Amino acid sequence: HPEPAPKLHQSQEDSNALVMSFLAVRQTLGYLGLFLPASLLVHAALPGGRLEASISDFYYTGMGGVLVGTLVAIGLFLISYQGYAPLPGERLSDRRLSRIAGVAALGVALFPVHRAGYPVCTVAPDTCWIFGAASHPEALHFAAAIVFFACMAAFSLFQFTRGDRDAAGRPRWTPRCTLFILCGTVIVAVMVAMLPYFFAGPVARARMAASHYLFWSESIGVAAFAVSWLAKGRALGSLGRGMARLASRA
């Protein structure tokens, strides 16, 4: 019966295409995560540039478009990410979690942090964005950022490690699983480390802003998110082999 062969071949091609699509989206998210803090650091090092108190504060610099564009791209990729089909009874599947994270990333981009010296809209909110004035409660920005980081931690700690757990649900501590758990733990630690800033008094907050405490904390968290997605997209092995080839030619 020779007929089934083409169907089997087509099924394999479809499966391979799906895997490549998953990997491409994961890698893209990882590279975008690395690009964001790196590009801001490069801008800060250029003549006339400076390091801002937080990643969000770069919205009011010449890098505002890059910041918003990168966050919107991350948000759209997360919303479009299919992930694995939900398991029976699973409430927070890959797809649901990625959509929540994607909407949160868009929220961070579209509801910028307020900044002294810049207008805050109090009337005619429909025209506020046209003139670059903030018309939203600043809490929206921070809430979106918290949800985004929480989702990224959940991906690293739970979703990405599902294939490396035993029947009892315990992690097997393979190098890959360990990396995911490490990245997720770093993201959670960063979220905890940023809490003192929001509860600090004016003097302490000014000192933390001067030391760029939030910027470095956020950058570490974003880098952990990026590394986790690159590992899930199988990009780290390719990067390592590429660097080894470059080193061998040097």
Steps between C-alpha positions, in 0.01 A plus 500: 500500500720790381243778551559579871866592443436852364259569785755382754768714336267802500419439866869495584556820303210669678637385834849624415360834382308535826810428706703752298224758549506444876878530508502813283249682722683398817833611360357829379360573845837418653693722262256787552548462875878525463475786253292728723740565793806470273374770263417730791849454644657580163289815472599603853869459414480721190581873517201684640345185639457404861385203702144550622359396836307213343436336165160670493658846535665459160151569361580870540830480311593450137465126565129528578406363159737206538365425847137509393566316174689219672235458769222499242689240295546283810132539582382406152731198480374379837137547401558307176701224674307174485705294742383156596132407498353514852499177696168367633403713798789742450388852583814696419627354174781626278252685282313672780817595683663640185192705418488647849872580477456650154220732610711600801798583275273718287376666818855584608559659158172687463469624859840660561629595841440862601796734520547836668507788254282324244130579461234287659165524325202597711247590229411371153673162551425395142760748375761438767706239318518720189692760698701250702330577830419234755132460577504170690564408862866410540393185681396354163861502385629333815218245508570402140872464576430280803267275300756472218785401732275260692399326176862473389592346835212252465617402152854433621409323823201295391420495128852457364589231755199275436701263282771465766286386792441151636161338558471676837561839339849546643765657273767264369768772520639446155721791384212637295246469781746655745548797267125557474456486878798732548356754256157483663652540845698804383182660365318442830800634693505812281130560567562474874810719477305780331235517774704722739512773236122536496472507879803724560476861611596789271863514616561125470321489165714786368815314602380181332414694186844659496661156520275371217377228734182438304675501164750232601234293676269513198786425262598189696138384497460563127831323430383197699176497299703521178741218591210276601320548168821459301567172680144383432550599136823296486700809408765480772663194346517673163648812657758292685603317184523828311721656766719190504547524123592867528747422778662225293557743214654766723 
